[in-house]
Amino acid sequence: MSVMASLFRRAALTLVAGAAIAVPMSASAQGLHGLSVRAGGYFPSSSIHKLTDFAAWGAGLEYAVPWKVPGLFNGQAWSTSISADFYYSGRKRGILRYIPVTINQVYTFESQNGHTPYAGFDIGAATFGTTGTIPKQVTVTRLMGGLILGLNFDQHFYVEGRYEWVGKYKVPDMQGFRAMVGYRF
């Protein structure tokens, strides 16, 4: 099995496992309610940007879980979600593959001019690997965390930006900015 297929499988299994834990047994037939699809770019702010020229482009899924951590973030404005994304950049200098899988906690503010801004944080795991000479890294997984800012244009469309830090024990520095446009079902 190729490395690429293994990475796709790992990201998909993580998302499916998280969704299976989150969905109660008595779930109604609403189907895709809570699921969103998104696409965007990963813009590294470290030496890894030499592989991308500008950005690594990708797509992902996010699922809003129906439960909250009791006593930690109370109130209607807080929400929790699980997300998995895949970013890829193949250039002459090398290839970058980046798969962040996170649990997200966001606070949605009151509507302003018909739009609702939100802010929060995420924590999770980042699987990444590079080829080429600047720098070469076999596929590894590290802890990650970051800050989230977003804007809901309506109940379906949104834009979101994240700045994330990835553990860099014996690996290249993967911190950077992710920008996404999404659609919630």
N, C-alpha and C positions, 0 to 999 in steps of 0.2 A: 504494500500500500504506500502510495506516495506521501510525502510530508504534507502537501497541500490538502489531500483528502483526509489525512489524520487530523489536521487543524480544524477543518470544516466539521468533521464528526465530533470533535471535542467541544466546540462551541455550540453545536446543535444539541448535543446531549445535556450540556449544562443548562441551556435555556429550557429544554423540555423538562428536566428534573425540577428546576425552580418553579415552572408553571404548574407541574403536577402537585407539588407541595402546597402551592398557593391556592389552587382551585378547590373549593369545598366539594364534598361528595354530592351534595344536593344542588349542584350548579344547574341553572336553568338552561334552556336551549338558545340562549342569546348568541351562542357561537363565538364570534370574534370580539365581543365587548371587553374592553380593557387592553386590547392588543393595538400596537401601533407599529408602522413600518417607517423607516427613515433612511435618508442618504446624505452623505456629506463628505467632509475631508478631515484628515488628521494632519496638523501642521506642527512638526517637531520644532522645539526651540533649543535643541541641543545639537551635538555634532552629527547626529543621525540625519539631520536635514540635508546633508550632502548626498544622500542616496535618493531623495525624492525630487530634487530640483525645486519643487514648490510645495506639493502635498501628496499624501497617499489618499486615494479615493476609496470609498466603500459604502456599505449599507448595513442595516441591522434591524433588529426587532426589540421591542420593549413591551412588557406586560405589567399593567397596574394590578397589584395584588389587593384583594379585598380586606386584608387584615392590617393592623397597625401594632407596633410594639407598645404594650400597655405601660402607661405611666411615663413614657419617655417623650413622645411628641403627640400630645393630646390636642384635639380640636379638629373641626371639619376642614381646615385649610391645609393640614398635613396629609401627604400621601406617600405611599411606598411603591416602588416598581423594581423589576428585574430586567436588565438589558444585556444583549450580546450583539456586538458589532464586528465586522471584518473589514480591514483596510489593507490595500495592496498598492504597491508602487513598483513597477518594473522598468528600470532605466539601464543605460549602458554601464553605469557605475556599479549596479547591483540591484538586488531585489529586497524589498521590505514587506514583511507580512506582520500585521498587528491585530490581535484579537482581544479586546477588553470585554470582560464579563463582570457586571457590577450590580450591586443593590443600591438603589437610589432613594434618598429621602428628600422631598421638596415641600416647600411652603408656597401656596398659591395666594397672591395678594388680591385685594378687591379689584374689580373691573375698572379700567381707566380708558375712557373713550372707546368702549366696546372690546378692548383687549385686556387679557389678564396676564400680568407678569408673574413669574415664579423664580425662586432661588432655593438652593439646597446644596447637598453634598452627596458624594458616592464613595463606596469602598468595594473592592473586589480583587480580581486577578487579571493580569495581562499576560497573554502568551504572545511571544514575538520571536522573529528570527530574521536574519539578514544574510545576503550573499554579497560577494564583491570584496573589494579591498578596503573600503572605508565604512565602517568597521565590519568585519565578518563575525557573525554570531550564530551559533547553532540555536535551534528553537528551545526557548526556556519559558518558564512561567514565574512571575513575580507578583507580590502584593502591590496594590495601587490604591490611590484615593484622589479625590479632587473636589472642585467647586463647580456648581451648576448655575447658570443663568438662562432663562428662557422666556418666551412670549407666546401665549396662545392667541391666535388671531380669531378663532371661533372654537366651537367644540371639537373640530376635527384637525385643522391645520395649525402647526406650530414651528417655531425656529428655536434652536437651543445651542448654547455654547458651553464648553467645559474646559477648564484647565486642570490637567491631571499630572500627578507625580507617580512614578513607577520605581519600585525598589531597584537599586542599581548595584547590588552585590555581584562583583565580577562580570558585569555586563555593561553595554553602552547605556548612556543616560537617555531614557525614553520620554522624559517629560515633554509636554506639549499641549496644544490647544486643539480641541475638536469642535467643529461647527456642523450642525445638521439641520435639515428641513424634514419635517415628518407629517404623517397623517394618522390620526387615531380613529379606530373603528367604533 
